[in-house]
Amino acid sequence: MTQDEIKKPYVAGPNAVDISPSGDGGVLKEIIKPGSGEFTPGNGCKVKVHYTGTLLDGSVFDSSKERGTPFEFNLGKGQVIKAWDIGVATMKKGEVAMLTCKSEYAYGKPGSPPKIPADATLVFEVEVLSWKAEDLSPKKDEGIIRHIIESGEGHGTPTDGSIVDIHLVCEYDGKKVEERDVSFTLGEGSEHGIPYGVEHALEKFKLKEKSKLEIKSQYAWEKEGKPELNIPADADLEYTITLNNFEKAKENWALSSSEKIDQAKFFKEKGTQYFKATKYKLAIKMYKKMVEFTEFDSGFDKEEDVERQQLLTIAHLNAAMCHLKLEQFTEAKDECDLALKQEPNNEKGLFRRAQAFVGLAEPEKALVDFEAVLRIDPSNKAASNFIKICNQKLKEQKAKEKKIYANMFQKFAKRDQEKEDEEKKKQPDVMKTLGEWGQEEREREPTDFEKENPNILMLEGTGDFKNM
């Protein structure tokens, strides 16, 4: 059947379901052939389908089947009409469904001339052939793969700081090792036995969504494993997660200036608690939260702004200390740079940046900062001790460089000598070429004169001296 031909007009049956988000009847779905498996594609999945599109009178305006080539698109990215992003997300592999799409979920009032009239309701027969599961990993290394089992409700998703209530089932090597309900603050999941991969994925979950997550070891329990669950080091895991409920933290823009100060103080205290417990990664998260509430100066009065700046400096200094504990010296230096931008002569900022330079094997830069610390506080014994260490390292560094350069010069001299010797070998030995016979000077018996005068080598063929 060509696109210009007429199909029998489709009329939605009693099994047609309104799947439009607002329940306005804008997208009706009727399953013609059930699919297989438990998963449906999620936003970001690359989906492959066959389809036939008709107007309400049955006239065909487009068909991938007629072209003989399946159609591929990325779900939920606005590459197709709204009705497709909504409808295909509910379909299983192999499923065939009829989607009746009102114009506001299709091509709107303008339509798509010449084939689709203005304000047209469209009918699509869609068959889902396959899809590539969504990769939620931050590096797109397929470390967190999501398979949606039940699509969630609405459009909202949790964000860092949201309180989430989930049901989880964890499987390792095909066996269930954990099942429980748990409520926690997103971003602090490790305190509740939740790996990073699950937390990161939850930021993409809708309310009531149920999905299976394939999580590689680098996003699970890494080299530590989880001994209490008999999960070894470097283990890949599967989690089935249901997001039962979530409560979003109040957005920064919705807070008053005094509320922002209060929030910064709250996260400062939490950061300090985690720091004292040597949970430095969690502490860093809390200090980053402090920055979110204090980095912009709009809306604060003069007195509040002084406190805001103090809290911002503290956030960067404390984060720097955590990075030093984790031996993340570049990150520590960067945090100190930000603190010193606020307060150029901050003693802690200079001292911790100097420590970071020591860790980065840059004693010369460290020395500059330690000396600046002593100018601020001449009694700082730690800075004095570090200056001695830096001077010793610089001395060792210079000795090492001197040795390296000496070896380099020796190598260069040796290489030059070898090259010179090689060139000499290529040059002809003049003495050896003396007395070589040409065609006219073929070998003959020496004359009596030659016997008496053996040093005279070059003779004409006649036995006379050359050039005489």
Beta strands, then each sheet from edge to edge (+ up, - down):
strand 1: 17-18
strand 2: 27-33
strand 3: 46-55
strand 4: 60-63
strand 5: 71-74
strand 6: 96-101
strand 7: 122-132
strand 8: 134-135
strand 9: 144-150
strand 10: 163-172
strand 11: 175-185
strand 12: 210-215
strand 13: 237-247
sheet 1: 1+ 2- 6+ 7- 3+ 4-
sheet 2: 1+ 2- 6+ 7- 3+ 5-
sheet 3: 8+ 9- 12+ 13- 10+ 11-
end
